[in-house]
Structures are given as structure tokens and as C-alpha cells.
Amino acid sequence: MRVAFISDLHGNIHALTSVKRFLTENIVNQVVVVGDLVGYGASPGPVIDFVRREGWPVGLGSSDLRVAMEFGEREGRKGLADQVLQWTKGILSQEQMEYLRRLPPGGRIMTPIGRIKYFHGSPHDPELRTDLMAQERELEELAEQLGARVVVVGGTHVPFVRVVGDTTFVDPGSVGLSLNHEPGADVAIVDCVGRKPKVTLHKVPYDYSSSAFDIMAWNLPPVIAEVIRTGRMI
């Protein structure tokens, strides 16, 4: 059994379609999205529609939450992400907004090697962050609470794998706005065979120029286009 995990799509339809082609060539049994369909990118509606058509399970991300729920303006939040989220609220259809509102906080998958749990930030709040660099004891306690052999989280935009005891912790990175100093779309594939899972991290090339052009065409912050081209936050 092979499960592909992708996260932080952030409205980048060019990256997502390339990931789909990659997963067609590298056959997997299931694709799971670990949150943040929207934010930063210029194509939030097409990304939502794409994921819905594919029928992929999706966990609620922090950007999804901010767009779908009426929290009002938070003091001090005037950064790039918030500018794009406000724009996103005005461009999505009611049906797309309802889809985001119905997203669960995460999910689980039963596999031959045990349970996989996935969520965007923390098990119950997509806006919190699970620190995969935390002390081993802290991660061991989390794994015990979740009863999971594999824990998959998103939000950092940097691919990462760490094994603590009998549990493998994975951050797939970001499809739409990778920040590991290499442009491209990040994908994590978990092979659930044998005695323990095997995780492989992949960088999928796509048409970065078209994604950057879309950012400029919609008058979104130009620094986002530069991040897409370089894979690093300026």
C-alpha cells in the first residue's frame, strides 16, 4: 500500500496539475491533502474544484479556516498571507466556500503497518504548529495519544521526516509554495509494507513562470512570484 501526502497547495493550479501527472506515473493507492488549498496563489477556485473532482481526502488548513470562517480582522495581521486571503474571500464561489467550511480537521488511514494520522497544524487546531524538532519524549507522547505509526502534518512548507521510537513523523512540504530553497512542488510517498513504513520525498518540477505570471496578473504581492521562482522566502 502506497499513500501520497501533499500539503499547502495554496492556490497554485500549475503545481497541482504537475503533481497529478507525477502521481499518475508513480502509482499510489491513495492521495491525501494535509490542508491549505488556498492562500498565496492566484487560482484558489480551480484548486478547490480540482481536489473535489479527484475525491481526495482533505484536512482543514489554517488558510482554509481563515477564508471560510468569519473571524474578522485580527490586530497586527497585515502581512502577505492576509492580503491574499482577503482577496481569496472575494473570488471564491459560495459552493467553494461551503466546501472549505465542511473540511474535517484531519483524518486517519489504516494500513498494513498500522494507523496513519494526518492533520495540518495540531490534532485539533490547524492554526497551531506541531514542532517535529521537539524533544523525543514530547513526540513519543503525541504518538501514544494518537495511536499512530505515522503522523503527517503540514504548515512549514519544508519537507521533513523524523523517526522517533516506533513512529515516523512526516511533513510533506508544500505543493504551491515550497520553502526549502529549491523551486518545485513537494510530495511525500509513504510505502506501508514490511515491518516499518518507508517515506520518500519528491520535488516535482512545474511551470513556475506561469504561476508567477498569474500572481502579477491578479495584482497580488509580487514577492510571492519571486518565492515561487526561487523556493525561498525573500
C-alpha positions as a printed Julia matrix, in Angstrom:
234×3 Matrix{Float64}:
   0.0    0.0     0.0
   1.37   3.38   -1.06
  -0.11   6.67    0.12
   0.89  10.06   -1.28
   0.62  13.07    1.03
   0.57  16.61   -0.3
   0.05  19.84    1.63
  -0.09  23.61    1.31
  -1.38  23.74   -2.26
  -2.01  27.47   -1.79
  -3.97  28.18   -4.94
  -1.22  27.06   -7.33
  -3.02  25.14  -10.07
   0.09  24.77  -12.25
   1.94  22.98   -9.45
  -1.08  20.81   -8.65
  -1.61  19.59  -12.2
   2.07  18.62  -12.41
   1.75  16.7    -9.15
  -1.23  14.86  -10.58
   0.84  13.8   -13.6
   3.67  12.7   -11.3
   1.3   10.57   -9.22
  -0.17   9.01  -12.37
   3.32   7.88  -13.34
   4.27   6.84   -9.78
   1.23   4.77   -8.91
  -0.18   5.18   -5.4
  -3.26   3.71   -3.76
  -4.44   6.96   -2.25
  -3.69  10.69   -2.25
  -4.3   12.76    0.89
  -4.18  16.56    1.15
  -2.99  17.86    4.51
  -4.64  21.26    4.3
  -4.29  24.77    2.89
  -5.9   24.58   -0.52
  -6.0   28.38   -0.64
  -3.73  31.31    0.21
  -0.81  32.95   -1.65
  -1.59  31.57   -5.14
  -3.81  33.09   -7.82
  -6.04  30.07   -8.53
  -7.81  29.11   -5.29
 -11.11  28.25   -7.02
  -9.58  25.94   -9.65
  -7.51  24.21   -6.96
 -10.6   23.54   -4.84
 -12.51  22.26   -7.88
  -9.57  20.04   -8.91
  -9.3   18.4    -5.5
 -13.07  17.9    -5.31
 -13.13  16.19   -8.71
 -10.33  13.87   -7.68
 -12.17  12.94   -4.48
  -9.01  13.19   -2.39
  -9.46  13.33    1.39
  -8.56  16.8     2.69
  -7.8   18.08    6.18
  -8.65  21.67    7.09
  -5.68  24.02    6.86
  -5.1   27.32    8.64
  -5.57  29.36    5.44
  -8.71  27.39    4.59
 -10.04  28.17    8.06
  -9.27  31.88    7.77
 -11.05  32.14    4.42
 -14.06  30.01    5.26
 -14.87  31.29    8.75
 -15.73  34.86    9.72
 -13.15  35.74   12.36
 -12.88  39.4    11.46
  -9.59  41.2    11.08
  -7.0   40.2    13.64
  -4.9   43.01   15.05
  -1.41  43.07   13.63
  -2.17  40.68   10.76
  -1.4   42.78    7.71
   1.17  40.53    6.04
   1.3   38.97    2.6
  -0.81  35.98    3.57
  -3.6   38.13    4.95
  -3.69  40.34    1.86
  -4.17  37.29   -0.34
  -6.71  35.68    2.0
  -8.88  38.81    1.83
  -8.66  38.71   -1.98
  -9.48  34.99   -1.93
 -12.68  35.56    0.06
 -13.94  37.8    -2.73
 -13.14  35.47   -5.6
 -14.46  32.09   -4.37
 -18.0   30.96   -5.12
 -20.43  30.15   -2.34
 -20.13  26.47   -3.22
 -16.36  26.6    -2.89
 -16.63  28.42    0.44
 -19.06  25.78    1.71
 -16.62  23.06    0.69
 -13.9   24.67    2.83
 -16.31  25.02    5.77
 -17.1   21.31    5.67
 -13.48  20.14    5.77
 -12.61  17.98    8.79
  -9.6   18.86   10.98
  -7.78  15.74    9.78
  -8.2   12.03    9.4
  -6.73   8.58    9.73
  -5.88   5.7     7.44
  -5.5    2.08    8.45
  -2.59   0.39    6.67
  -0.72  -2.94    6.91
   1.92  -1.29    9.13
  -0.6    0.44   11.43
  -2.55   3.68   11.68
  -1.6    6.89    9.87
  -2.93  10.13   11.37
  -2.84  13.38    9.43
  -3.72  16.99   10.27
  -2.47  20.4     9.23
  -1.17  22.07   12.38
  -2.15  20.14   15.51
  -4.68  17.34   16.04
  -7.49  19.77   16.9
  -6.4   23.2    15.63
  -4.98  23.85   12.15
  -3.56  27.19   13.28
  -1.28  25.66   15.89
   2.0   24.02   14.89
   3.34  20.58   15.74
   7.07  21.0    16.22
   8.73  18.0    14.61
  12.06  19.18   16.06
  10.74  18.91   19.61
  12.24  16.68   22.3
  11.79  12.98   21.61
   9.69  12.48   24.73
   7.21  15.11   23.55
   6.79  13.41   20.18
   6.56   9.98   21.8
   3.7   11.24   23.96
   1.93  12.66   20.91
   2.29   9.37   19.03
   0.93   7.48   22.01
  -2.07   9.82   22.28
  -2.81   9.39   18.58
  -2.12   5.66   18.47
  -0.27   6.13   15.19
   2.73   4.58   13.45
   2.89   7.52   11.05
   1.95  11.13   11.84
   1.69  13.56    8.92
   1.47  17.32    9.48
   1.7   20.39    7.26
   2.27  24.1     7.52
   6.03  24.6     7.4
   6.38  24.4     3.59
   9.61  22.44    4.14
   9.72  18.64    3.57
  10.87  16.74    6.65
  10.97  13.19    8.03
  11.89  12.11   11.54
  11.63   8.72   13.22
  11.08   8.69   16.98
  10.73   5.26   18.56
   8.21   3.29   16.51
   6.61   6.35   14.93
   7.54   8.18   11.74
   6.73  11.89   11.59
   6.36  13.48    8.15
   5.87  16.99    6.84
   5.28  16.69    3.06
   6.37  20.28    2.42
   4.34  22.44    0.03
   2.92  21.9    -3.42
   2.21  25.57   -4.09
   4.89  27.49   -2.19
   7.84  25.31   -1.24
  10.42  26.98    1.02
  13.34  24.54    1.04
  15.46  26.71   -1.3
  14.53  24.68   -4.38
  11.56  25.58   -6.59
   9.03  22.87   -7.34
   6.12  21.02   -5.79
   6.75  18.76   -2.79
   5.26  15.26   -2.47
   5.75  12.63    0.25
   5.03   8.98   -0.53
   4.63   6.5     2.33
   5.12   2.82    1.47
   3.17   0.8     4.05
   4.77  -2.6     3.64
   7.06  -4.76    5.73
   7.78  -4.07    9.37
   8.01  -0.28    9.16
   6.96   2.48    6.76
   9.3    3.82    4.12
   8.98   7.53    3.29
  10.33   9.12    0.12
  10.28  12.87   -0.51
   9.95  14.14   -4.08
  10.38  17.5    -5.77
   8.14  17.8    -8.84
   9.05  20.46  -11.43
   6.29  22.58  -12.92
   5.76  25.76  -14.92
   6.91  28.28  -12.29
   6.8   31.14  -14.79
   3.07  30.69  -15.42
   2.35  30.59  -11.69
   4.4   33.76  -11.18
   2.66  35.43  -14.12
  -0.75  34.67  -12.59
   0.35  36.37   -9.36
   1.28  39.53  -11.24
  -1.82  39.43  -13.46
  -4.08  39.5   -10.39
  -2.02  42.29   -8.76
  -1.13  40.09   -5.83
   2.08  40.84   -3.88
   4.97  40.38   -6.35
   7.21  38.88   -3.66
   5.05  35.72   -3.87
   6.04  35.32   -7.52
   9.7   35.52   -6.51
   9.24  32.89   -3.81
   7.63  30.57   -6.35
  10.6   31.04   -8.72
  13.29  30.52   -6.06
  11.83  28.28   -3.37
  12.9   30.66   -0.62
  11.24  33.49    1.31
  12.81  36.79    0.41
